[in-house]
């Protein structure tokens, strides 16, 4: 099989070694006489997968002991509601930085549940920038940010200082791509289908005191306390997706952990940004240089016709997933952990050749 160059924004490419192990263990899981797809989530076969996946997240991200690690369904979208349902009870308020399309979706759900103070809204700048600092409201129960915007190509260079206000971070598209401190973090959540594995499981890393404050009147599935008490086994978890996630985490560990993954992310994104910045204006990236994403590089060509031609020729050379999101157009290269450096080099070379011929 000739692997195509997969720049899709999610579901995204997976490490070849992970795909091969999933293939080899699909019908029979390690001599057990059945597939993991068929195994009970209460049985010993799956229990080790579950425990190992939790342990690897804690190890790779250096998650402190005062945090619980949960596996849930519903994607990050369900967390847009679960966070305010659990953290805004009793008339509390929260703060928001609206950095792009996904932060806006989270904002809209939070506004249906409680009082929201918008500290910064990047819409006026077409989501091309981020604030250098934030000052939280005196009584905010949390500050909500999206660490990386997959549609708009904006990424926080580091998590902001929110003082004594807990940070709630949607990290769906850059989790496991860099190190960060849990110092002022209250909740981190991430859909798996970018850097962690296939779609179907969402990771929630949540401070235990926040878990303990979940309102008792919430429906069971919407309560962090219920899931934490049951070790994410309140209902049947997406067990095969969690198995794939475990394999991806093992791959990251073999690759040198987050220290090396972070270096690779910088190298891959620099290749594409260099092709943009050295094109004499043929390619343009709207995002302020200090806030550019290392995961999702967005750019435009001089005309829509040239963008269509660019995408067609790229697809002809087996480079897939380069159209920008339908809401913004343009082009986008997603450079998640499983994207090899060689793919980024091939794309950057193609970009230079295309600009030379058409600029």
Secondary structure as GFF3:
##gff-version 3
##sequence-region A 1 359
A	DSSP	beta_strand	5	6	.	.	.	ID=ss1
A	DSSP	alpha_helix	16	25	.	.	.	ID=ss2
A	DSSP	alpha_helix	44	61	.	.	.	ID=ss3
A	DSSP	beta_strand	67	72	.	.	.	ID=ss4
A	DSSP	alpha_helix	75	87	.	.	.	ID=ss5
A	DSSP	three_ten_helix	89	91	.	.	.	ID=ss6
A	DSSP	beta_strand	93	98	.	.	.	ID=ss7
A	DSSP	alpha_helix	101	111	.	.	.	ID=ss8
A	DSSP	beta_strand	115	121	.	.	.	ID=ss9
A	DSSP	three_ten_helix	122	125	.	.	.	ID=ss10
A	DSSP	beta_strand	140	146	.	.	.	ID=ss11
A	DSSP	beta_strand	148	149	.	.	.	ID=ss12
A	DSSP	beta_strand	154	155	.	.	.	ID=ss13
A	DSSP	beta_strand	167	170	.	.	.	ID=ss14
A	DSSP	beta_strand	185	191	.	.	.	ID=ss15
A	DSSP	beta_strand	202	207	.	.	.	ID=ss16
A	DSSP	alpha_helix	208	212	.	.	.	ID=ss17
A	DSSP	three_ten_helix	220	222	.	.	.	ID=ss18
A	DSSP	alpha_helix	224	229	.	.	.	ID=ss19
A	DSSP	alpha_helix	239	254	.	.	.	ID=ss20
A	DSSP	alpha_helix	257	277	.	.	.	ID=ss21
A	DSSP	three_ten_helix	289	291	.	.	.	ID=ss22
A	DSSP	beta_strand	296	299	.	.	.	ID=ss23
A	DSSP	alpha_helix	304	316	.	.	.	ID=ss24
A	DSSP	beta_strand	319	320	.	.	.	ID=ss25
A	DSSP	beta_strand	331	334	.	.	.	ID=ss26
A	DSSP	alpha_helix	341	358	.	.	.	ID=ss27
###
